[in-house]
Amino acid sequence: MSVERVSEYAELEPEEATGAMMRGGAQAVGHNWPTAGAISFERLAMRYRPGLPLVLKVGWCTLTPVLPAPASSAWCLVCAQ
């Protein structure tokens, strides 16, 4: 399954060709853009779709960025019962 997904991604049009990227390249964020942050959940439960059993059930969960904002695209997930 993962090999098929990689093949699909390899065949995607570049973002520049789709118009998805902003003209003129990346734009600087404003002075009021947050410099730190996290996303927290309490009593988090997830399933792949309705009717299927839960695949994740935790008491709390926190996502924190690995790098300072706005550069971070990697997040650290910490969960506990």
Number of C-alpha atoms within 10 A of each C-alpha: 5 7 8 9 9 10 10 10 10 10 8 9 9 11 10 10 8 9 9 9 12 10 9 6 7 8 8 8 10 7 7 6 10 11 10 11 11 10 10 14 13 13 11 14 13 13 12 10 8 8 7 9 10 12 9 10 15 14 12 15 17 15 16 17 18 13 13 13 14 13 10 11 10 11 13 11 13 11 15 11 10
